[in-house]
Amino acid sequence: MESELIDGLLVDARERMKKAVESSQHEFATVRTGRASPALLERINVDYYGAMTPLNQLATLSAPEARLITVQPYDKSSIKFIEKAINESDVGLTPSNDGNMVRLIVPELTEERRRDLVKVVRNLAEEGRVRIRNVRRDIMHDLRELKEAGEAGSDDEHRAEVELQKLTDTSVAELESVLKAKEAEILEV
């Protein structure tokens, strides 16, 4: 019975660590490279009549050309709010609107801006590593509680901790490889 409890904890840890890596991957997609992508605007929240609302819930986002992103608001009166939110965000794009839609021209990245974006991606990766370590800490705590409650022996606890550390190392390595790929994409001219 005790090994079932431990196996359950390890399966839970594996799933949660996988979600942490996937979440970081999703956040990486919101960091711009040299190409226009609606994903760049996914992290932007708009102060829409006092409520912070994700931009993609207020407008249709599209990239009709390689260097252009268009934001077509569902409610024309929200254009000013959308424009303000984009200006205040860290995407580094200047919006222009014609009263019906907001256009964002994606300029070529300068070397300095590329380095800044690499720093942003590294910070996002660090947040992912912290999430993975938090999962490890939570599961370690649960393993110690099982041991203290007499539901698992110290050998079982030790084996589970070793396995948990392997899972952590694997997840961090996976995150690192995703980070390296994103850095290469950003630095590509």
N, CA and C atoms as a LAMMPS dump frame, in Angstrom:
ITEM: TIMESTEP
0
ITEM: NUMBER OF ATOMS
567
ITEM: BOX BOUNDS ff ff ff
-5.0000000000000000e+02 5.0000000000000000e+02
-5.0000000000000000e+02 5.0000000000000000e+02
-5.0000000000000000e+02 5.0000000000000000e+02
ITEM: ATOMS id mol type element x y z
1 1 1 N 0.826 -1.191 0
2 1 2 C 0 0 0
3 1 3 C 0.868 1.252 0
4 2 1 N 1.956 1.21 0.797
5 2 2 C 2.784 2.412 0.909
6 2 3 C 3.415 2.777 -0.423
7 3 1 N 3.792 1.763 -1.226
8 3 2 C 4.412 2.081 -2.517
9 3 3 C 3.383 2.71 -3.459
10 4 1 N 2.088 2.339 -3.303
11 4 2 C 1.048 2.961 -4.131
12 4 3 C 0.934 4.453 -3.82
13 5 1 N 1 4.786 -2.532
14 5 2 C 0.939 6.195 -2.137
15 5 3 C 2.123 6.966 -2.717
16 6 1 N 3.302 6.389 -2.594
17 6 2 C 4.518 7.038 -3.091
18 6 3 C 4.463 7.163 -4.608
19 7 1 N 4.029 6.063 -5.288
20 7 2 C 3.91 6.114 -6.748
21 7 3 C 2.918 7.188 -7.175
22 8 1 N 1.833 7.314 -6.435
23 8 2 C 0.838 8.359 -6.731
24 8 3 C 1.442 9.754 -6.614
25 9 1 N 2.25 9.954 -5.574
26 9 2 C 2.909 11.258 -5.402
27 9 3 C 3.875 11.536 -6.553
28 10 1 N 4.615 10.514 -6.971
29 10 2 C 5.581 10.701 -8.058
30 10 3 C 4.877 10.971 -9.394
31 11 1 N 3.757 10.3 -9.628
32 11 2 C 2.979 10.554 -10.85
33 11 3 C 2.458 11.987 -10.83
34 12 1 N 1.965 12.42 -9.673
35 12 2 C 1.483 13.794 -9.516
36 12 3 C 2.614 14.788 -9.786
37 13 1 N 3.792 14.505 -9.239
38 13 2 C 4.952 15.387 -9.44
39 13 3 C 5.313 15.461 -10.916
40 14 1 N 5.32 14.307 -11.593
41 14 2 C 5.673 14.269 -13.016
42 14 3 C 4.697 15.141 -13.821
43 15 1 N 3.407 14.998 -13.543
44 15 2 C 2.393 15.77 -14.275
45 15 3 C 2.526 17.267 -13.996
46 16 1 N 2.721 17.62 -12.734
47 16 2 C 2.828 19.044 -12.386
48 16 3 C 4.084 19.678 -12.974
49 17 1 N 5.191 18.92 -12.986
50 17 2 C 6.433 19.452 -13.573
51 17 3 C 6.272 19.611 -15.086
52 18 1 N 5.591 18.653 -15.704
53 18 2 C 5.35 18.745 -17.15
54 18 3 C 4.524 19.992 -17.449
55 19 1 N 3.516 20.254 -16.623
56 19 2 C 2.688 21.453 -16.817
57 19 3 C 3.509 22.727 -16.627
58 20 1 N 4.452 22.715 -15.701
59 20 2 C 5.308 23.888 -15.481
60 20 3 C 6.163 24.158 -16.716
61 21 1 N 6.689 23.095 -17.336
62 21 2 C 7.496 23.258 -18.555
63 21 3 C 6.611 23.771 -19.689
64 22 1 N 5.417 23.183 -19.839
65 22 2 C 4.505 23.615 -20.905
66 22 3 C 4.081 25.065 -20.71
67 23 1 N 3.848 25.453 -19.47
68 23 2 C 3.471 26.83 -19.174
69 23 3 C 4.585 27.794 -19.574
70 24 1 N 5.822 27.422 -19.27
71 24 2 C 6.957 28.259 -19.652
72 24 3 C 7.076 28.341 -21.169
73 25 1 N 6.861 27.214 -21.851
74 25 2 C 6.898 27.202 -23.313
75 25 3 C 5.858 28.168 -23.878
76 26 1 N 4.675 28.145 -23.293
77 26 2 C 3.597 29.036 -23.736
78 26 3 C 3.994 30.498 -23.518
79 27 1 N 4.616 30.787 -22.372
80 27 2 C 5.067 32.156 -22.1
81 27 3 C 6.172 32.575 -23.063
82 28 1 N 7.044 31.632 -23.436
83 28 2 C 8.099 31.948 -24.405
84 28 3 C 7.486 32.397 -25.727
85 29 1 N 6.366 31.788 -26.101
86 29 2 C 5.722 32.123 -27.375
87 29 3 C 5.259 33.582 -27.397
88 30 1 N 5.044 34.165 -26.207
89 30 2 C 4.571 35.552 -26.156
90 30 3 C 5.71 36.555 -26.285
91 31 1 N 6.95 36.069 -26.304
92 31 2 C 8.101 36.962 -26.469
93 31 3 C 8.411 37.037 -27.953
94 32 1 N 8.546 38.226 -28.449
95 32 2 C 8.65 38.373 -29.898
96 32 3 C 10.017 38.006 -30.442
97 33 1 N 9.972 37.501 -31.633
98 33 2 C 11.195 37.257 -32.391
99 33 3 C 11.134 38.243 -33.55
100 34 1 N 11.778 37.987 -34.641
101 34 2 C 11.752 38.923 -35.761
102 34 3 C 10.463 38.897 -36.557
103 35 1 N 9.581 37.929 -36.273
104 35 2 C 8.36 37.774 -37.051
105 35 3 C 7.138 38.229 -36.263
106 36 1 N 6.124 38.69 -36.989
107 36 2 C 4.87 39.089 -36.347
108 36 3 C 4.088 37.838 -35.957
109 37 1 N 3.557 37.838 -34.753
110 37 2 C 2.744 36.719 -34.288
111 37 3 C 1.726 37.251 -33.279
112 38 1 N 0.455 36.878 -33.425
113 38 2 C -0.557 37.313 -32.452
114 38 3 C -0.225 36.864 -31.025
115 39 1 N 0.584 35.814 -30.886
116 39 2 C 0.963 35.315 -29.551
117 39 3 C 1.728 36.379 -28.759
118 40 1 N 2.342 37.339 -29.465
119 40 2 C 3.081 38.408 -28.779
120 40 3 C 2.177 39.198 -27.843
121 41 1 N 0.894 39.251 -28.18
122 41 2 C -0.032 40.094 -27.421
123 41 3 C -0.822 39.319 -26.371
124 42 1 N -0.538 38.027 -26.204
125 42 2 C -1.332 37.211 -25.283
126 42 3 C -1.199 37.617 -23.825
127 43 1 N -0.057 38.158 -23.427
128 43 2 C 0.123 38.538 -22.014
129 43 3 C -0.484 39.895 -21.689
130 44 1 N -0.961 40.621 -22.693
131 44 2 C -1.458 41.977 -22.462
132 44 3 C -2.874 41.939 -21.898
133 45 1 N -3.052 42.634 -20.778
134 45 2 C -4.368 42.805 -20.186
135 45 3 C -4.772 44.262 -20.345
136 46 1 N -6.032 44.471 -20.69
137 46 2 C -6.544 45.812 -20.956
138 46 3 C -7.454 46.229 -19.801
139 47 1 N -7.268 47.454 -19.316
140 47 2 C -8.157 48.005 -18.293
141 47 3 C -9.421 48.452 -19.014
142 48 1 N -10.4 47.561 -19.085
143 48 2 C -11.63 47.797 -19.843
144 48 3 C -12.752 48.13 -18.863
145 49 1 N -13.032 49.399 -18.719
146 49 2 C -14.047 49.896 -17.778
147 49 3 C -13.827 49.346 -16.372
148 50 1 N -12.566 49.411 -15.917
149 50 2 C -12.242 49.028 -14.548
150 50 3 C -11.917 47.565 -14.343
151 51 1 N -12.126 46.739 -15.361
152 51 2 C -11.828 45.307 -15.227
153 51 3 C -10.629 44.961 -16.104
154 52 1 N -9.628 44.291 -15.518
155 52 2 C -8.472 43.867 -16.306
156 52 3 C -8.903 42.656 -17.138
157 53 1 N -8.898 42.841 -18.45
158 53 2 C -9.393 41.822 -19.37
159 53 3 C -8.295 41.458 -20.368
160 54 1 N -8.063 40.158 -20.603
161 54 2 C -7.072 39.777 -21.611
162 54 3 C -7.445 40.357 -22.974
163 55 1 N -6.445 40.864 -23.691
164 55 2 C -6.669 41.499 -24.985
165 55 3 C -7.398 40.574 -25.95
166 56 1 N -7.048 39.273 -25.946
167 56 2 C -7.674 38.36 -26.901
168 56 3 C -9.163 38.11 -26.62
169 57 1 N -9.676 38.617 -25.476
170 57 2 C -11.107 38.523 -25.208
171 57 3 C -11.845 39.782 -25.671
172 58 1 N -11.078 40.826 -25.995
173 58 2 C -11.678 42.084 -26.437
174 58 3 C -11.563 42.288 -27.939
175 59 1 N -10.717 41.5 -28.601
176 59 2 C -10.456 41.744 -30.007
177 59 3 C -9.972 40.481 -30.706
178 60 1 N -10.063 40.52 -32.039
179 60 2 C -9.511 39.463 -32.862
180 60 3 C -8.082 39.865 -33.216
181 61 1 N -7.14 38.985 -32.936
182 61 2 C -5.728 39.26 -33.217
183 61 3 C -5.319 38.458 -34.438
184 62 1 N -4.613 39.107 -35.377
185 62 2 C -4.141 38.364 -36.543
186 62 3 C -2.842 38.968 -37.064
187 63 1 N -2.132 38.183 -37.842
188 63 2 C -0.884 38.625 -38.468
189 63 3 C -1.033 38.417 -39.979
190 64 1 N -1.661 39.375 -40.679
191 64 2 C -1.894 39.21 -42.106
192 64 3 C -0.614 39.269 -42.948
193 65 1 N 0.441 39.89 -42.413
194 65 2 C 1.719 39.975 -43.119
195 65 3 C 2.835 39.618 -42.145
196 66 1 N 4.037 39.407 -42.674
197 66 2 C 5.176 38.989 -41.849
198 66 3 C 5.567 40.032 -40.805
199 67 1 N 5.313 41.307 -41.076
200 67 2 C 5.722 42.382 -40.162
201 67 3 C 4.537 43.196 -39.638
202 68 1 N 3.327 42.632 -39.668
203 68 2 C 2.14 43.385 -39.239
204 68 3 C 1.224 42.523 -38.385
205 69 1 N 0.786 43.096 -37.267
206 69 2 C -0.223 42.456 -36.424
207 69 3 C -1.413 43.401 -36.404
208 70 1 N -2.61 42.849 -36.597
209 70 2 C -3.806 43.693 -36.51
210 70 3 C -4.636 43.25 -35.313
211 71 1 N -5.247 44.24 -34.671
212 71 2 C -6.114 44.008 -33.525
213 71 3 C -7.473 44.613 -33.884
214 72 1 N -8.452 43.758 -34.115
215 72 2 C -9.792 44.199 -34.505
216 72 3 C -10.705 44.079 -33.278
217 73 1 N -10.98 45.209 -32.579
218 73 2 C -11.802 45.121 -31.361
219 73 3 C -13.258 44.771 -31.672
220 74 1 N -13.868 44.02 -30.766
221 74 2 C -15.28 43.684 -30.916
222 74 3 C -16.127 44.925 -30.652
223 75 1 N -15.635 45.775 -29.735
224 75 2 C -16.328 47.012 -29.368
225 75 3 C -15.415 48.181 -29.745
226 76 1 N -15.833 48.982 -30.712
227 76 2 C -14.991 50.08 -31.221
228 76 3 C -14.591 51.063 -30.114
229 77 1 N -15.42 51.207 -29.09
230 77 2 C -15.106 52.158 -28.012
231 77 3 C -13.918 51.69 -27.163
232 78 1 N -13.502 50.438 -27.325
233 78 2 C -12.382 49.924 -26.527
234 78 3 C -11.029 50.199 -27.171
235 79 1 N -11.002 50.79 -28.368
236 79 2 C -9.728 51.022 -29.082
237 79 3 C -8.74 51.815 -28.238
238 80 1 N -9.19 52.882 -27.59
239 80 2 C -8.273 53.709 -26.78
240 80 3 C -7.682 52.892 -25.628
241 81 1 N -8.504 52.064 -24.991
242 81 2 C -8.022 51.23 -23.886
243 81 3 C -6.986 50.225 -24.393
244 82 1 N -7.257 49.635 -25.555
245 82 2 C -6.348 48.648 -26.141
246 82 3 C -5.02 49.303 -26.495
247 83 1 N -5.107 50.466 -27.125
248 83 2 C -3.898 51.183 -27.525
249 83 3 C -3.041 51.524 -26.304
250 84 1 N -3.688 51.979 -25.238
251 84 2 C -2.973 52.343 -24.01
252 84 3 C -2.283 51.108 -23.408
253 85 1 N -3 49.982 -23.364
254 85 2 C -2.431 48.754 -22.79
255 85 3 C -1.219 48.274 -23.585
256 86 1 N -1.287 48.365 -24.911
257 86 2 C -0.159 47.941 -25.748
258 86 3 C 1.032 48.866 -25.518
259 87 1 N 0.778 50.173 -25.431
260 87 2 C 1.858 51.134 -25.186
261 87 3 C 2.549 50.866 -23.854
262 88 1 N 1.786 50.492 -22.832
263 88 2 C 2.338 50.291 -21.491
264 88 3 C 2.964 48.904 -21.31
265 89 1 N 2.769 48.015 -22.272
266 89 2 C 3.301 46.655 -22.145
267 89 3 C 4.785 46.617 -22.515
268 90 1 N 5.379 45.425 -22.347
269 90 2 C 6.808 45.262 -22.641
270 90 3 C 7.072 44.716 -24.048
271 91 1 N 6.064 44.726 -24.939
272 91 2 C 6.275 44.161 -26.279
273 91 3 C 7.108 45.07 -27.179
274 92 1 N 7.181 46.356 -26.852
275 92 2 C 8.029 47.264 -27.616
276 92 3 C 7.483 47.615 -28.985
277 93 1 N 6.16 47.599 -29.137
278 93 2 C 5.531 47.966 -30.406
279 93 3 C 4.67 49.207 -30.213
280 94 1 N 4.64 50.062 -31.229
281 94 2 C 3.839 51.281 -31.153
282 94 3 C 2.565 51.079 -31.969
283 95 1 N 1.411 51.144 -31.295
284 95 2 C 0.154 50.944 -32.013
285 95 3 C -0.282 52.194 -32.782
286 96 1 N -0.962 51.974 -33.898
287 96 2 C -1.607 53.078 -34.61
288 96 3 C -3.005 52.591 -34.944
289 97 1 N -3.99 53.488 -34.81
290 97 2 C -5.342 53.03 -35.103
291 97 3 C -6.017 53.965 -36.098
292 98 1 N -6.96 53.392 -36.839
293 98 2 C -7.703 54.179 -37.828
294 98 3 C -9.158 54.342 -37.402
295 99 1 N -9.429 54.095 -36.119
296 99 2 C -10.797 54.206 -35.614
297 99 3 C -11.527 52.871 -35.646
298 100 1 N -11.071 51.936 -36.473
299 100 2 C -11.709 50.626 -36.576
300 100 3 C -10.826 49.498 -36.056
301 101 1 N -9.53 49.633 -36.279
302 101 2 C -8.61 48.583 -35.842
303 101 3 C -7.26 49.187 -35.464
304 102 1 N -6.522 48.424 -34.661
305 102 2 C -5.183 48.841 -34.243
306 102 3 C -4.191 48.037 -35.075
307 103 1 N -3.213 48.74 -35.626
308 103 2 C -2.156 48.072 -36.405
309 103 3 C -0.839 48.207 -35.643
310 104 1 N -0.092 47.12 -35.626
311 104 2 C 1.221 47.106 -34.991
312 104 3 C 2.234 46.652 -36.029
313 105 1 N 3.136 47.549 -36.382
314 105 2 C 4.179 47.181 -37.335
315 105 3 C 5.362 46.658 -36.526
316 106 1 N 5.785 45.459 -36.87
317 106 2 C 6.875 44.802 -36.161
318 106 3 C 8.178 45.15 -36.882
319 107 1 N 9.012 46.017 -36.283
320 107 2 C 10.264 46.388 -36.94
321 107 3 C 11.301 45.272 -36.795
322 108 1 N 12.344 45.372 -37.603
323 108 2 C 13.471 44.451 -37.437
324 108 3 C 14.038 44.684 -36.042
325 109 1 N 14.472 43.608 -35.397
326 109 2 C 15.044 43.749 -34.06
327 109 3 C 16.49 44.234 -34.146
328 110 1 N 16.832 45.188 -33.284
329 110 2 C 18.23 45.614 -33.183
330 110 3 C 18.961 44.609 -32.301
331 111 1 N 20.267 44.628 -32.368
332 111 2 C 21.07 43.713 -31.55
333 111 3 C 20.79 43.931 -30.063
334 112 1 N 20.668 45.207 -29.673
335 112 2 C 20.409 45.537 -28.268
336 112 3 C 19.045 44.996 -27.832
337 113 1 N 18.032 45.166 -28.692
338 113 2 C 16.684 44.685 -28.36
339 113 3 C 16.674 43.157 -28.285
340 114 1 N 17.437 42.511 -29.154
341 114 2 C 17.522 41.045 -29.1
342 114 3 C 18.082 40.596 -27.753
343 115 1 N 19.142 41.279 -27.291
344 115 2 C 19.731 40.925 -25.988
345 115 3 C 18.723 41.156 -24.854
346 116 1 N 17.953 42.257 -24.952
347 116 2 C 16.927 42.524 -23.935
348 116 3 C 15.882 41.413 -23.923
349 117 1 N 15.475 40.968 -25.111
350 117 2 C 14.462 39.908 -25.194
351 117 3 C 15.01 38.581 -24.659
352 118 1 N 16.296 38.333 -24.87
353 118 2 C 16.906 37.116 -24.307
354 118 3 C 16.83 37.178 -22.779
355 119 1 N 17.053 38.37 -22.202
356 119 2 C 16.949 38.518 -20.739
357 119 3 C 15.528 38.235 -20.271
358 120 1 N 14.526 38.727 -21.027
359 120 2 C 13.121 38.473 -20.681
360 120 3 C 12.853 36.97 -20.689
361 121 1 N 13.331 36.284 -21.735
362 121 2 C 13.113 34.838 -21.847
363 121 3 C 13.812 34.102 -20.707
364 122 1 N 15.021 34.54 -20.352
365 122 2 C 15.732 33.886 -19.242
366 122 3 C 14.986 34.07 -17.925
367 123 1 N 14.382 35.248 -17.727
368 123 2 C 13.582 35.463 -16.515
369 123 3 C 12.366 34.54 -16.5
370 124 1 N 11.712 34.386 -17.659
371 124 2 C 10.572 33.472 -17.744
372 124 3 C 11.013 32.04 -17.453
373 125 1 N 12.196 31.664 -17.945
374 125 2 C 12.714 30.318 -17.69
375 125 3 C 12.999 30.13 -16.199
376 126 1 N 13.536 31.155 -15.557
377 126 2 C 13.809 31.064 -14.12
378 126 3 C 12.511 30.87 -13.342
379 127 1 N 11.441 31.573 -13.765
380 127 2 C 10.14 31.375 -13.111
381 127 3 C 9.676 29.934 -13.285
382 128 1 N 9.93 29.36 -14.467
383 128 2 C 9.587 27.955 -14.705
384 128 3 C 10.377 27.023 -13.812
385 129 1 N 11.681 27.303 -13.661
386 129 2 C 12.512 26.469 -12.772
387 129 3 C 12.008 26.562 -11.332
388 130 1 N 11.605 27.748 -10.919
389 130 2 C 11.075 27.922 -9.555
390 130 3 C 9.804 27.1 -9.38
391 131 1 N 8.928 27.107 -10.408
392 131 2 C 7.694 26.305 -10.325
393 131 3 C 8.037 24.824 -10.188
394 132 1 N 9.032 24.363 -10.95
395 132 2 C 9.437 22.951 -10.885
396 132 3 C 9.985 22.634 -9.494
397 133 1 N 10.828 23.518 -8.955
398 133 2 C 11.39 23.28 -7.612
399 133 3 C 10.305 23.323 -6.536
400 134 1 N 9.292 24.167 -6.738
401 134 2 C 8.184 24.216 -5.775
402 134 3 C 7.422 22.893 -5.764
403 135 1 N 7.241 22.287 -6.928
404 135 2 C 6.585 20.974 -6.99
405 135 3 C 7.426 19.971 -6.209
406 136 1 N 8.759 19.995 -6.441
407 136 2 C 9.653 19.06 -5.722
408 136 3 C 9.519 19.261 -4.217
409 137 1 N 9.531 20.529 -3.775
410 137 2 C 9.434 20.825 -2.344
411 137 3 C 8.116 20.295 -1.765
412 138 1 N 7.009 20.511 -2.488
413 138 2 C 5.701 20.046 -2.005
414 138 3 C 5.671 18.519 -1.863
415 139 1 N 6.194 17.826 -2.874
416 139 2 C 6.171 16.36 -2.848
417 139 3 C 7.109 15.835 -1.756
418 140 1 N 8.274 16.477 -1.579
419 140 2 C 9.198 16.085 -0.491
420 140 3 C 8.48 16.202 0.856
421 141 1 N 7.745 17.282 1.014
422 141 2 C 6.991 17.505 2.257
423 141 3 C 5.978 16.367 2.452
424 142 1 N 5.26 16.012 1.374
425 142 2 C 4.279 14.924 1.466
426 142 3 C 4.955 13.596 1.802
427 143 1 N 6.143 13.363 1.221
428 143 2 C 6.866 12.115 1.512
429 143 3 C 7.272 12.059 2.984
430 144 1 N 7.738 13.169 3.52
431 144 2 C 8.133 13.197 4.938
432 144 3 C 6.914 12.959 5.839
433 145 1 N 5.763 13.526 5.439
434 145 2 C 4.541 13.296 6.232
435 145 3 C 4.158 11.816 6.217
436 146 1 N 4.298 11.161 5.057
437 146 2 C 3.998 9.727 4.984
438 146 3 C 4.913 8.948 5.921
439 147 1 N 6.198 9.302 5.929
440 147 2 C 7.174 8.602 6.781
441 147 3 C 6.843 8.835 8.253
442 148 1 N 6.544 10.109 8.6
443 148 2 C 6.248 10.425 10.001
444 148 3 C 4.956 9.766 10.468
445 149 1 N 4.009 9.585 9.553
446 149 2 C 2.738 8.954 9.914
447 149 3 C 2.876 7.428 9.95
448 150 1 N 4.054 6.927 9.582
449 150 2 C 4.28 5.491 9.614
450 150 3 C 3.727 4.779 8.393
451 151 1 N 3.322 5.532 7.357
452 151 2 C 2.746 4.919 6.166
453 151 3 C 3.807 4.559 5.139
454 152 1 N 5.058 4.983 5.373
455 152 2 C 6.16 4.638 4.469
456 152 3 C 7.434 4.509 5.283
457 153 1 N 8.266 3.549 4.903
458 153 2 C 9.537 3.367 5.588
459 153 3 C 10.564 4.375 5.084
460 154 1 N 11.66 4.519 5.821
461 154 2 C 12.65 5.513 5.408
462 154 3 C 13.365 5.088 4.129
463 155 1 N 13.487 3.77 3.871
464 155 2 C 14.086 3.32 2.603
465 155 3 C 13.195 3.735 1.435
466 156 1 N 11.886 3.51 1.595
467 156 2 C 10.942 3.895 0.539
468 156 3 C 10.977 5.402 0.318
469 157 1 N 11.029 6.146 1.416
470 157 2 C 11.066 7.603 1.303
471 157 3 C 12.329 8.035 0.556
472 158 1 N 13.454 7.435 0.904
473 158 2 C 14.722 7.796 0.255
474 158 3 C 14.69 7.478 -1.244
475 159 1 N 14.189 6.275 -1.591
476 159 2 C 14.081 5.906 -3.013
477 159 3 C 13.188 6.901 -3.756
478 160 1 N 12.083 7.277 -3.134
479 160 2 C 11.162 8.226 -3.759
480 160 3 C 11.82 9.595 -3.933
481 161 1 N 12.617 10.014 -2.948
482 161 2 C 13.31 11.309 -3.055
483 161 3 C 14.328 11.291 -4.189
484 162 1 N 15.028 10.174 -4.353
485 162 2 C 15.988 10.043 -5.453
486 162 3 C 15.25 10.116 -6.789
487 163 1 N 14.138 9.394 -6.877
488 163 2 C 13.327 9.407 -8.104
489 163 3 C 12.779 10.813 -8.383
490 164 1 N 12.341 11.487 -7.322
491 164 2 C 11.813 12.85 -7.453
492 164 3 C 12.9 13.8 -7.954
493 165 1 N 14.127 13.626 -7.464
494 165 2 C 15.232 14.477 -7.918
495 165 3 C 15.526 14.222 -9.394
496 166 1 N 15.439 12.958 -9.828
497 166 2 C 15.635 12.638 -11.252
498 166 3 C 14.565 13.334 -12.093
499 167 1 N 13.315 13.282 -11.623
500 167 2 C 12.213 13.958 -12.333
501 167 3 C 12.481 15.458 -12.436
502 168 1 N 12.934 16.037 -11.324
503 168 2 C 13.228 17.474 -11.287
504 168 3 C 14.327 17.808 -12.281
505 169 1 N 15.403 17.023 -12.263
506 169 2 C 16.527 17.268 -13.173
507 169 3 C 16.095 17.152 -14.625
508 170 1 N 15.276 16.142 -14.929
509 170 2 C 14.783 15.942 -16.292
510 170 3 C 13.926 17.124 -16.738
511 171 1 N 13.04 17.587 -15.848
512 171 2 C 12.156 18.705 -16.188
513 171 3 C 12.95 19.99 -16.403
514 172 1 N 13.934 20.232 -15.54
515 172 2 C 14.768 21.428 -15.682
516 172 3 C 15.57 21.35 -16.986
517 173 1 N 16.081 20.166 -17.323
518 173 2 C 16.841 19.997 -18.566
519 173 3 C 15.946 20.246 -19.778
520 174 1 N 14.706 19.774 -19.708
521 174 2 C 13.751 20.007 -20.803
522 174 3 C 13.486 21.504 -20.962
523 175 1 N 13.31 22.183 -19.834
524 175 2 C 13.089 23.636 -19.86
525 175 3 C 14.305 24.35 -20.445
526 176 1 N 15.494 23.894 -20.084
527 176 2 C 16.721 24.493 -20.614
528 176 3 C 16.81 24.333 -22.126
529 177 1 N 16.424 23.179 -22.642
530 177 2 C 16.508 22.975 -24.095
531 177 3 C 15.498 23.868 -24.816
532 178 1 N 14.319 24.045 -24.23
533 178 2 C 13.326 24.953 -24.816
534 178 3 C 13.859 26.39 -24.776
535 179 1 N 14.494 26.75 -23.667
536 179 2 C 15.087 28.088 -23.526
537 179 3 C 16.16 28.32 -24.591
538 180 1 N 17.05 27.344 -24.77
539 180 2 C 18.12 27.487 -25.767
540 180 3 C 17.534 27.69 -27.167
541 181 1 N 16.488 26.93 -27.494
542 181 2 C 15.86 27.058 -28.812
543 181 3 C 15.247 28.451 -28.984
544 182 1 N 14.608 28.961 -27.934
545 182 2 C 13.99 30.289 -28.018
546 182 3 C 15.065 31.367 -28.131
547 183 1 N 16.154 31.232 -27.372
548 183 2 C 17.248 32.201 -27.469
549 183 3 C 17.812 32.223 -28.891
550 184 1 N 18.002 31.034 -29.477
551 184 2 C 18.535 30.956 -30.841
552 184 3 C 17.57 31.633 -31.819
553 185 1 N 16.274 31.427 -31.594
554 185 2 C 15.257 32.04 -32.469
555 185 3 C 15.301 33.561 -32.369
556 186 1 N 15.481 34.076 -31.156
557 186 2 C 15.532 35.524 -30.951
558 186 3 C 16.796 36.117 -31.569
559 187 1 N 17.918 35.443 -31.387
560 187 2 C 19.204 35.977 -31.844
561 187 3 C 19.423 35.776 -33.353
562 188 1 N 18.574 34.951 -33.964
563 188 2 C 18.677 34.717 -35.408
564 188 3 C 18.36 36.01 -36.167
565 189 1 N 19.263 36.384 -37.082
566 189 2 C 19.057 37.649 -37.824
567 189 3 C 18.371 37.36 -39.141
